[in-house]
Amino acid sequence: MRLLLLLVFSLSVSAQDMRFYVMGMLYRGPKWTPEVTEETKKLQEGHMANITKLADEKKLILAGPMAGTGDLRGIFVFDTDDLKKAQEWCDQDPAVKAGRLRVELHKWYSAKGIGILPAKK
């Protein structure tokens, strides 16, 4: 729902309030397996730690899993318009390195300053 709100918001701003970002689409990689093992748990922990690190460094604006059981597993939105730089960040992810996930990167045009709004209390 929040992603939808971001998309709707981005449609209501002028071109001077827009910029490019990089969106990453995470898919099952060639070494993905459905089994939960100590190795897959460790890779998932490393994947989550990498997400946290990138967010703390203000490189990653948004990340999250996709619902369902298809090949598309999640998304990233990076605070850059440089595909090469975003690829370098993705290449550090343990799940990507291990081939459990693969990433497709695309330039994405949206409102400047996008992010997750705090939940209303």
Sequence and secondary structure as in RCSB ss.txt:
>XXXX:A:sequence
MRLLLLLVFSLSVSAQDMRFYVMGMLYRGPKWTPEVTEETKKLQEGHMANITKLADEKKLILAGPMAGTGDLRGI
FVFDTDDLKKAQEWCDQDPAVKAGRLRVELHKWYSAKGIGILPAKK
>XXXX:A:secstr
 HHHHHHHHHHTS GGGEEEEEEEEEEE TT  S   HHHHHHHHHHHHHHHHHHHTT EEEEEE SSSSSEEEE
EEES S HHHHHHHHHT HHHHTTSEEEEEEEEEEETT        
